[in-house]
Amino acid sequence: MDATRFTYFVVQTFQADDDNDVLIANEPIEAPSRARAVSLASAATFDKDGVLAFSRTGSMDTGDYDDAVIIFQHGRLPPDLRSWVTGEA
């Protein structure tokens, strides 16, 4: 039997430290839809140094997830974005 798959949407913002050397991830924001994630991400560009919105589809039952799909990006982001989004080293 196939496990139920679902897609979740996340907006992640980043702020540079006081020396403007290091990007610090703020608390991620879960969004109910792709459209809402893009809307939240777009609004965050006015006061954040970097903004990323992405989705992932997978199964909580099996722990299997597809690669993240970046749906919005703006400004300064981590240099190794793919591993940051997926949590893989």
C-alpha positions in Angstrom: 0.0 0.0 0.0 1.3 3.5 -0.9 1.9 5.9 1.9 0.1 9.1 1.7 2.2 11.8 0.1 1.9 15.5 0.8 3.6 18.7 -0.1 4.6 21.3 2.4 5.7 24.9 1.8 8.3 26.9 3.7 9.5 30.5 3.7 13.0 30.9 5.2 14.4 34.4 5.7 18.0 35.3 6.5 19.6 38.3 8.2 23.2 39.3 8.0 25.1 39.6 11.3 26.2 43.0 12.6 29.5 42.7 10.6 27.6 41.7 7.5 29.8 38.6 7.3 27.5 35.8 8.2 23.9 35.0 7.2 21.7 34.0 10.1 18.6 31.9 9.4 15.4 33.3 11.0 12.6 31.0 12.2 11.1 29.2 9.2 7.5 30.0 8.3 5.2 27.2 7.1 2.7 28.3 4.4 -0.6 26.5 3.5 0.0 26.8 -0.3 2.5 27.7 -3.0 0.7 31.0 -3.6 0.8 32.0 0.1 4.5 31.0 0.3 5.4 33.2 -2.6 3.3 36.1 -1.2 4.9 35.8 2.3 8.4 35.6 0.7 7.8 38.6 -1.5 6.6 40.7 1.4 9.7 39.7 3.4 12.1 41.1 0.8 11.6 44.6 2.2 13.3 43.9 5.5 15.3 40.7 5.2 18.7 40.3 3.5 17.7 37.0 1.9 14.5 35.2 1.3 13.8 31.7 0.1 10.5 29.8 -0.4 10.5 26.1 -1.2 8.3 23.0 -1.2 9.0 19.4 -0.5 6.8 16.4 -1.3 7.0 13.2 0.6 5.6 10.8 3.1 5.7 11.2 6.9 5.1 7.5 7.1 8.2 6.4 5.3 10.3 9.5 5.7 11.0 9.5 1.9 10.9 13.0 0.4 11.6 14.3 -3.1 14.2 17.0 -3.5 13.1 20.5 -2.5 11.7 22.7 -5.2 12.7 26.3 -4.9 9.7 28.5 -5.8 11.1 31.9 -4.8 14.5 33.4 -3.9 15.8 36.9 -3.4 18.9 38.6 -2.0 21.7 36.9 -0.1 21.4 33.2 0.4 23.6 30.5 1.8 26.4 29.5 -0.7 25.4 25.9 -0.6 21.7 26.4 -0.9 20.8 22.8 -2.1 22.3 21.1 1.0 20.8 23.7 3.3 17.3 23.2 2.0 17.5 19.4 2.0 19.4 19.1 5.3 22.0 17.0 3.6 25.7 17.6 4.1 
